[in-house]
Amino acid sequence: MALGDYGRKHRKPVPSGDDEPHLSPTALAFLVVFLVVIAVAIGAGLLFLQLLAGHGPALSIEVGYDGSTLRIHHGGGIELPPGDFRVLVDGKDRTRDARLENSSVGVNFSAGTTLALPAPAPVQGVRVQYEGDQGGHVVIAERYAEEFVPTGRDDPWAMPFPPSATATPRGAEVPPREYTYPPGPAPQPLAEEPRAGHVYVAAADSAPPRSGEVLRCDGKNDEVEITEALRRAGTVELLEGTFHLSRRLTLPDHTALTGQGRTRTVLEFENTADPYQPIEVAQPFVVVRDLRLQGQGFIRISASHVRIRDVVATSRTKDGRLLPSGGNGMFFVWADRADVEDVEFYACTAYDCSTHGFNMNQDFSDRVPRTTREIRFVNCYAALCGYGTAGGSRSPWITGFDLQEGQDLVDCQVVNCIAESNWESGFHAEPGTRLDAAMREIGPRTRCEGLVFKNCIAKNNGWRNTDPARFFMSGFYVHRNAVLQDCRSVHNRNAGFYVQGGSALRYDRCSDVGSTYGWRIGKSSQGIELENCSSRDARVWALWAAYTSRLEVTNFTQTDAGGARGVQSILGWYKDEGRYGRPVTDSFFGITAVGSTALSPITRDGSGNRYEIETRRG
């Protein structure tokens, strides 16, 4: 409707000078008080609405635990006077037992202060619950056993408490550089040989070969001579010595780049302006073998029919500096604009790295799903991968073997491989969503078909992690259409075997020793099978499952589980979260529970479940 339909619009006069209105002091004071009351009421109303919505005031905590005393450190956020909060340990109110260790700064639980309370092992969860004026009873901070910072005097993984972003364990185990692997499949040759020609390349410190064509490097920008050799011949043999490169190497098709051995031929990459310096394999029928990469060097594969054998890769330079890596893995399969298939990594080692040891992913910018297919990892080793962003890593989510992120994965074999002391997971495959940087789904769910692990070991993963958002920290984080045979998890910070949204997943003769949870299965999983598997000395539970159906556990032995909340294994509960804390249904549990008879072997929540439980003393 037009303005004229309402008649003439009058202008409001603007007072000025002596025409301005004046208030008496009493009236002015009353107005100020009135406005303050209104502001407080609005603030209280907003806080009340926030509490009703399930969100309390922000609070950041870290929990340290030495097996007998819990320490809860206030890292920032709301200051909590006595009476405004409760401390719950495994669901029990322990507020009265908590004392401020540094009480000289006041009586409030405020930034920089630490609460301490006695708590005999095991403890699974600590929650701080807001008890403000509105009585909202809202959890505003929580930590669980896999997130606790070890502080025990005899714990080799103990850290200073509270930990800084760059803290390291007091006595972190250094994994062995060599390992005797059990018998495994032989390396598979390529169907097509390198093209004709053989050229030697000598480093500045190399002894010359007895005969043959030789290009000699001067110890600076050695990629120039190596690139020229690759142009001349199909086989380029690097002599014993150290090559210094500042730019990437690009390998043509039908070529072989070989050295004299993983300790004898060294390629050290360093470029202060650009850390992305790969050996780039973008053409098929390429072999790289018998050498060592240091600094910023890594192998990037975006073509099919590739063999990488007896190669060691580390982010450390010869003088001990940890350099940032521009690549997403020291051995990186990248489905760039086409599928990648028939790639084998044989006896390769990623050690002391600022990025993933082994990684497979795809470019999804064009929204076209791509596949990595027929990929083999045999006798490979990933250790000390990841230091957090504050410690020099490109991401806080670094793993040993990151097998699936945004790409489809079909027919992947992982045989006799070891993942040890990595920042997050040892072996890792994402559950299925394609996400962007803002965690929004941007495409169809990924496929995973024919993923097989045989005789693999995941040990001590997650213990070095100080990132506040730490999450995975497990031995095997695998979910769909996979088989794990004779695989072992040892002392991983979270679960030995972790499943989220899993299906058609089978564990055969697998074992966990000393992880916080032997198996952790939830978030709408179904069709998971454990046969002839075992958990020993789980810090909390041998088996933790919730929101799961058709879970078949046959001939499972659980020995001396810690038994938080009075059970050796637990079903249905998930951190008191209604979204994921749903029952386990239509499942079977054939369990032999060995150890304390004071603990129930397993809860029996859920429907349609069958149990065959045998208990005996250890």
C-alpha positions in Angstrom: 0.0 0.0 0.0 1.3 3.5 -0.9 2.4 5.9 1.8 -0.2 8.5 0.7 -3.0 6.1 1.7 -2.1 6.8 5.4 -2.2 10.6 5.0 0.6 13.1 5.6 3.7 11.9 7.4 4.8 14.4 10.1 8.5 15.1 10.9 9.5 14.7 14.5 11.2 17.9 15.9 14.8 17.5 17.1 15.5 19.4 20.3 18.7 21.5 20.5 20.3 23.9 23.0 18.1 25.1 25.8 15.1 23.3 24.3 16.6 19.8 25.4 14.6 18.1 28.2 16.2 17.8 31.6 15.8 15.1 34.4 16.2 15.7 38.1 19.0 13.8 39.9 16.5 11.5 41.6 14.7 10.7 38.4 18.1 10.1 36.7 19.2 7.7 39.4 15.9 5.8 39.2 16.3 5.5 35.4 19.8 4.1 35.7 18.7 1.5 38.3 15.8 0.5 36.1 18.0 0.0 33.1 20.4 -2.1 35.0 17.6 -4.3 36.3 16.3 -4.7 32.8 19.8 -5.7 31.5 20.3 -8.2 34.3 16.9 -9.7 33.6 17.6 -10.0 29.9 21.0 -11.6 30.6 19.5 -14.1 33.1 16.8 -14.9 30.6 19.2 -15.6 27.9 21.3 -17.8 30.2 18.2 -19.7 31.2 17.3 -20.2 27.6 20.8 -21.4 26.9 20.6 -23.9 29.8 17.3 -25.1 28.6 18.8 -25.7 25.2 21.4 -27.9 26.8 24.3 -25.6 26.7 26.0 -24.2 29.8 28.7 -21.6 30.1 32.0 -22.4 28.4 34.7 -24.2 30.4 37.9 -25.8 29.2 39.4 -28.6 31.4 42.2 -31.1 31.3 42.2 -34.2 33.6 45.4 -35.8 34.8 45.3 -39.2 36.4 48.0 -41.3 38.1 45.8 -44.2 39.1 44.9 -42.9 42.5 44.4 -39.1 42.2 42.4 -37.1 39.7 43.5 -33.6 38.9 41.1 -31.3 37.0 42.7 -28.3 35.7 40.7 -25.1 34.7 42.2 -24.1 31.4 39.9 -21.2 30.7 36.2 -20.1 30.7 33.7 -19.4 33.4 34.8 -18.9 37.0 32.8 -21.3 39.3 32.3 -20.4 43.0 31.6 -23.3 45.4 28.0 -24.4 45.1 27.8 -23.5 41.5 29.2 -26.7 40.2 29.5 -30.4 40.8 32.2 -32.9 39.9 30.9 -36.3 38.8 33.2 -39.3 38.5 31.7 -42.2 36.6 28.3 -40.7 37.3 28.8 -40.3 41.1 28.9 -36.9 42.8 32.4 -36.4 44.2 32.2 -32.6 44.7 32.8 -32.8 48.4 36.0 -34.8 47.9 37.5 -32.2 45.5 40.0 -29.7 46.9 41.8 -26.8 45.2 45.5 -27.6 45.2 46.5 -24.0 44.7 43.9 -22.5 47.1 46.1 -19.4 47.8 44.6 -17.8 44.7 41.1 -17.9 46.2 38.2 -20.3 46.7 36.7 -20.3 43.2 37.5 -22.8 40.5 39.0 -20.3 38.1 41.4 -20.3 35.2 44.8 -21.7 36.2 43.5 -23.6 39.3 43.4 -27.3 39.8 41.0 -29.5 41.7 42.3 -32.8 43.1 40.4 -35.7 44.5 41.2 -39.3 45.4 40.0 -41.8 42.8 41.3 -45.4 42.9 41.6 -47.0 39.4 39.8 -47.4 37.2 38.1 -44.2 36.3 36.2 -43.8 33.0 34.7 -40.4 32.9 34.9 -37.0 34.7 32.2 -34.3 34.2 31.8 -30.8 35.6 28.2 -29.9 35.9 26.8 -26.3 36.2 24.6 -25.7 39.2 24.0 -22.0 38.6 21.1 -19.8 39.8 18.7 -21.3 37.4 19.4 -24.8 38.5 20.1 -26.0 35.0 22.2 -29.0 35.9 24.0 -28.8 32.6 27.3 -30.6 31.8 29.8 -27.9 30.8 33.0 -29.9 30.6 33.9 -33.6 30.4 36.8 -35.8 29.8 37.0 -39.6 29.4 39.7 -42.1 30.3 41.2 -42.1 26.8 41.7 -38.3 27.1 43.2 -38.3 30.6 46.8 -37.1 30.8 49.0 -39.8 32.4 50.8 -38.4 35.4 51.9 -41.5 37.3 55.5 -41.6 38.5 56.1 -45.0 36.9 54.2 -44.4 33.7 56.6 -44.1 30.8 54.0 -41.9 29.0 53.6 -39.4 31.8 53.6 -35.8 30.9 53.8 -32.5 32.8 50.4 -31.5 34.0 48.7 -29.5 32.7 50.3 -30.3 29.3 51.3 -27.6 26.8 50.6 -28.0 23.1 54.2 -29.0 22.6 54.6 -31.3 25.7 56.0 -34.7 25.2 55.9 -37.8 27.3 58.6 -38.1 30.0 59.8 -41.4 28.7 58.3 -41.8 25.2 59.3 -45.1 23.7 61.3 -44.8 20.5 60.1 -47.5 18.1 62.7 -49.9 16.6 63.9 -48.9 13.2 64.2 -52.5 12.0 61.7 -55.3 12.5 61.7 -59.0 11.5 58.5 -59.6 9.6 56.8 -62.9 9.4 56.5 -64.6 6.0 54.3 -62.7 3.5 53.6 -62.4 -0.1 56.4 -61.7 -2.5 56.6 -58.3 -4.3 54.6 -58.2 -7.5 56.5 -57.0 -10.6 55.0 -54.6 -13.0 53.5 -55.8 -16.3 55.8 -53.4 -18.3 59.5 -52.8 -17.9 61.3 -49.5 -17.8 62.2 -48.0 -21.1 65.8 -48.6 -22.4 68.9 -46.9 -21.0 70.8 -46.8 -17.7 72.4 -43.7 -16.2 74.2 -43.3 -12.9 73.9 -40.2 -10.8 76.6 -39.4 -8.2 76.1 -37.1 -5.2 78.8 -34.6 -4.4 80.1 -37.1 -1.8 79.7 -40.3 -3.9 82.5 -42.5 -5.1 82.3 -42.9 -8.9 81.1 -46.2 -10.4 83.4 -48.5 -12.2 81.8 -48.0 -15.6 78.8 -46.5 -17.3 77.3 -43.1 -18.0 77.5 -40.8 -14.9 76.1 -37.4 -14.1 77.7 -35.8 -11.0 75.8 -33.5 -8.7 77.4 -30.6 -6.8 75.4 -30.8 -3.6 73.0 -28.0 -4.5 69.7 -28.3 -6.5 70.6 -31.9 -7.3 67.2 -32.4 -8.8 68.6 -30.8 -12.0 71.0 -33.6 -12.7 68.6 -36.3 -11.6 65.9 -34.9 -13.9 68.3 -34.8 -16.8 69.2 -38.5 -16.1 65.5 -39.4 -16.2 65.2 -37.6 -19.5 68.0 -39.7 -21.0 67.2 -43.2 -19.6 64.5 -45.5 -18.3 66.6 -46.6 -15.3 68.4 -44.0 -13.2 70.6 -45.4 -10.4 71.6 -43.1 -7.6 75.0 -43.9 -6.1 75.7 -44.1 -2.4 75.8 -40.6 -0.9 73.5 -37.7 0.1 71.7 -35.7 -2.6 70.4 -32.2 -1.8 67.2 -31.2 -3.5 65.2 -28.0 -3.3 62.5 -28.7 -6.0 60.3 -31.7 -6.8 61.3 -34.6 -9.0 58.8 -35.6 -11.7 59.2 -39.2 -12.9 58.2 -40.0 -16.6 56.3 -43.2 -17.4 58.2 -46.5 -17.7 61.1 -45.4 -15.4 62.9 -46.8 -12.4 64.6 -44.6 -9.8 66.8 -46.7 -7.6 69.4 -46.3 -4.9 71.9 -48.4 -3.2 69.8 -49.0 -0.1 67.7 -47.3 2.5 70.7 -46.2 4.6 73.2 -45.6 1.7 71.4 -43.4 -0.8 69.8 -40.3 0.8 67.7 -37.6 -0.8 67.3 -34.6 1.5 64.7 -32.1 0.4 64.5 -28.5 1.8 62.8 -25.4 0.4 62.0 -22.7 3.0 59.6 -21.0 0.6 57.5 -24.0 -0.4 57.3 -27.2 1.7 55.5 -29.2 -1.1 58.4 -31.0 -2.7 57.4 -34.5 -3.8 58.9 -37.2 -5.9 55.9 -37.0 -8.2 54.6 -40.1 -10.0 51.9 -38.9 -12.3 52.6 -41.4 -15.1 52.2 -45.2 -15.1 54.7 -48.0 -14.8 57.1 -46.4 -12.4 59.4 -48.0 -9.8 61.1 -46.2 -6.9 63.3 -48.3 -4.6 66.2 -48.7 -2.2 66.7 -45.1 -0.9 65.9 -42.7 1.9 64.0 -39.4 1.8 64.7 -36.8 4.5 63.2 -33.3 5.3 60.4 -32.2 3.0 60.6 -35.0 0.5 57.7 -37.4 0.0 56.3 -39.7 -2.7 53.1 -38.5 -4.4 51.3 -41.0 -6.7 48.5 -40.0 -9.0 49.0 -42.7 -11.6 48.4 -46.5 -11.8 50.9 -49.4 -12.0 53.5 -48.1 -9.5 55.9 -50.0 -7.2 57.6 -48.4 -4.2 60.0 -50.8 -2.4 62.5 -50.5 0.4 62.1 -46.7 0.8 62.4 -44.9 4.2 60.9 -41.4 4.6 61.4 -39.1 7.5 60.8 -35.4 8.1 64.0 -35.1 10.0 67.1 -33.7 8.3 70.6 -35.1 8.8 71.2 -32.4 11.5 68.0 -33.4 13.4 65.6 -30.6 12.4 61.9 -31.5 11.9 60.8 -29.9 8.7 57.1 -29.2 7.9 55.7 -31.3 5.1 53.5 -30.0 2.4 52.2 -33.4 1.5 49.4 -35.3 3.1 51.5 -38.3 3.5 55.1 -39.4 3.2 53.7 -42.1 0.9 50.7 -40.3 -0.7 48.2 -41.8 -3.2 46.2 -38.9 -4.6 43.3 -39.7 -7.1 43.7 -36.4 -8.8 41.7 -36.5 -12.0 41.4 -40.3 -12.5 41.2 -43.5 -10.5 44.5 -45.0 -9.3 45.0 -48.7 -9.3 47.7 -51.4 -8.9 50.0 -49.6 -6.5 52.2 -51.6 -4.1 54.3 -50.4 -1.2 56.7 -53.1 -0.1 59.0 -52.9 2.9 58.5 -49.1 3.2 59.0 -47.1 6.4 57.6 -43.7 7.4 59.4 -42.7 10.6 59.4 -39.5 12.6 57.2 -37.5 10.3 55.3 -34.2 10.4 52.4 -35.7 8.3 50.7 -39.1 7.8 53.0 -42.0 7.2 50.8 -43.5 4.4 47.8 -41.6 3.0 45.2 -42.1 0.3 42.7 -39.5 -0.7 41.2 -37.8 -3.8 40.5 -34.3 -5.2 36.8 -33.8 -4.9 36.7 -30.2 -6.1 34.9 -31.3 -9.3 32.4 -33.4 -7.2 33.3 -36.6 -9.1 34.0 -39.6 -6.9 37.2 -41.5 -7.7 38.6 -44.8 -6.6 41.9 -46.2 -5.3 41.8 -49.8 -6.3 44.1 -52.8 -5.9 46.5 -51.1 -3.4 48.9 -53.3 -1.4 50.9 -52.5 1.7 53.3 -55.3 2.6 55.8 -55.3 5.5 55.4 -51.5 5.9 56.0 -49.5 9.1 54.7 -46.1 10.3 56.0 -44.7 13.5 56.2 -41.4 15.3 54.0 -39.7 12.7 52.4 -36.4 13.8 53.3 -33.8 16.4 50.3 -31.6 16.4 50.2 -28.2 14.7 52.1 -26.6 17.6 54.8 -29.2 17.3 55.3 -28.9 13.6 52.7 -31.0 11.9 50.4 -29.9 9.1 47.3 -31.1 10.9 46.2 -32.3 14.4 44.8 -35.5 13.0 48.0 -37.3 11.8 47.9 -41.1 11.7 50.2 -43.9 10.7 48.2 -45.5 7.8 45.4 -43.2 6.6 43.8 -45.5 4.0 40.6 -43.8 3.2 39.4 -40.2 3.4 37.4 -38.8 0.5 38.0 -41.4 -2.1 36.3 -44.8 -2.8 38.5 -47.7 -1.7 38.3 -51.1 -3.4 40.4 -54.1 -2.9 43.1 -52.9 -0.5 45.4 -55.4 1.3 47.5 -54.5 4.4 49.8 -57.3 5.3 52.4 -57.6 8.1 52.3 -53.8 8.7 53.0 -52.0 11.9 51.8 -48.7 13.2 53.4 -47.5 16.4 53.4 -44.3 18.5 51.5 -42.2 16.1 49.7 -39.0 17.0 46.1 -40.3 16.4 45.2 -43.7 15.0 47.6 -46.4 13.9 45.5 -47.7 11.0 42.7 -45.3 9.9 39.8 -45.4 7.4 37.0 -42.8 7.6 33.4 -44.1 8.1 31.9 -42.9 4.8 31.1 -39.2 4.6 32.6 -36.7 2.2 33.1 -33.5 4.1 34.4 -30.0 3.3 36.5 -27.9 5.7 33.4 -26.7 7.5 32.3 -30.4 8.1 29.5 -30.2 5.7 28.6 -33.2 3.5 29.6 -32.4 -0.1 29.0 -35.7 -1.9 27.7 -39.2 -1.8 29.0 -41.6 0.8 32.3 -43.2 0.0 32.5 -46.9 -0.9 34.8 -49.3 0.9 34.9 -52.8 -0.5 37.4 -55.6 0.0 39.6 -54.0 2.7 41.8 -56.8 4.3 44.2 -56.6 7.2 46.4 -59.6 7.9 48.8 -60.0 10.8 49.1 -56.2 11.4 50.2 -54.6 14.7 49.1 -51.3 16.2 51.0 -50.3 19.3 51.1 -47.2 21.6 49.2 -44.9 19.4 47.7 -41.7 20.7 49.9 -41.4 23.9 51.9 -38.4 22.6 48.8 -36.4 21.7 48.3 -33.1 23.6 45.8 -31.5 21.2 42.6 -30.5 23.1 40.5 -32.0 20.3 42.2 -35.4 20.4 39.7 -38.1 19.5 40.8 -41.2 17.6 44.0 -42.4 19.3 43.2 -46.0 18.5 44.9 -49.0 17.0 42.5 -49.8 14.2 39.9 -47.2 13.2 38.0 -49.3 10.5 34.3 -49.5 9.8 32.9 -51.1 6.6 33.3 -54.2 4.4 36.6 -55.2 5.9 38.2 -58.3 7.4 40.9 -58.2 10.0 42.7 -61.5 10.5 45.3 -62.2 13.3 45.8 -58.5 14.0 47.1 -57.2 17.3 46.5 -54.0 19.2 48.8 -53.2 22.1 48.4 -50.4 24.6 46.6 -47.8 22.5 45.3 -44.8 24.3 41.7 -45.1 23.1 40.4 -48.4 21.7 42.3 -51.2 20.2 39.6 -51.6 17.6 37.2 -48.7 17.1 34.1 -48.8 14.9 31.6 -45.9 14.2 28.7 -46.5 11.8 30.2 -49.8 10.9 28.8 -52.6 8.9 29.9 -56.0 7.3 33.1 -55.9 9.4 34.8 -59.1 10.7 37.5 -59.7 13.2 39.1 -63.1 13.2 41.6 -64.2 15.8 42.4 -60.5 16.7 43.6 -59.4 20.1 44.0 -56.3 22.3 46.3 -56.0 25.3 46.3 -52.9 27.6 44.3 -50.4 25.6 41.6 -48.3 27.3 38.9 -50.3 25.5 39.5 -53.5 23.7 36.7 -53.0 21.2 34.6 -49.8 20.9 31.6 -50.1 18.6 28.7 -47.6 18.2 26.9 -44.9 16.4 24.6 -47.0 14.3 26.8 -50.0 13.6 25.4 -53.3 12.4 26.6 -56.7 11.2 29.9 -56.7 13.1 31.5 -60.1 13.9 34.2 -61.0 16.4 35.3 -64.6 16.3 38.1 -66.1 18.5 39.2 -62.7 19.6 40.5 -61.6 23.0 41.0 -58.6 25.3 43.5 -58.6 28.1 44.2 -56.0 30.7 41.9 -53.4 29.2 42.3 -50.2 31.3 38.5 -49.8 31.4 36.4 -52.2 29.3 37.1 -55.2 27.1 34.1 -54.4 25.0 32.1 -51.2 24.8 29.1 -51.2 22.4 26.1 -48.9 22.0 23.6 -48.1 19.2 24.4 -51.4 17.5 22.5 -54.3 16.1 23.4 -57.8 14.9 26.7 -57.8 16.8 28.0 -61.4 16.8 30.7 -62.1 19.5 31.8 -65.7 19.4 34.4 -67.3 21.6 35.6 -64.0 23.0 37.9 -64.1 26.0 38.2 -61.0 28.2 40.9 -61.1 30.9 41.4 -58.7 33.8 39.5 -55.7 32.4 39.7 -52.7 34.6 36.0 -52.6 35.0 34.8 -49.0 35.4 31.2 -48.7 36.5 31.3 -52.2 37.9 31.5 -54.1 34.7 34.1 -55.7 32.5 32.2 -54.9 29.3 29.3 -52.5 28.8 26.4 -52.2 26.4 24.0 -49.4 25.6 25.6 -46.5 27.5 27.4 -43.8 25.6 28.6 -40.9 27.8 25.1 -40.2 28.9 24.3 -38.9 25.4 20.8 -39.8 24.3 21.7 -39.4 20.6 24.2 -42.3 20.7 23.5 -44.0 24.0 21.0 -46.4 22.5 20.7 -50.2 23.2 22.5 -53.0 21.5 19.9 -55.3 19.9 19.5 -58.7 18.2 23.1 -59.7 19.1 24.9 -62.6 20.5 27.6 -62.6 23.1 29.7 -65.8 23.7 32.2 -64.6 26.3 34.6 -66.2 28.7 35.4 -63.6 31.5 38.6 -64.3 33.4 39.6 -62.2 36.4 37.8 -60.6 39.3 34.4 -62.2 40.1 33.4 -58.9 41.8 32.8 -57.4 38.4 29.9 -58.3 36.2 31.2 -59.7 32.9 28.8 -57.6 30.8 25.7 -55.5 31.1 22.5 -57.0 29.6 20.7 -53.9 28.4 18.9 -54.1 25.1 16.5 -56.5 23.4 16.7 -59.6 21.3 20.2 -60.4 22.6 21.5 -63.9 23.5 24.3 -64.5 26.0 26.6 -67.5 26.7 28.8 -66.3 29.6 31.4 -68.3 31.4 33.4 -66.8 34.3 36.5 -68.1 35.9 39.3 -66.7 38.1 42.6 -65.8 36.4 
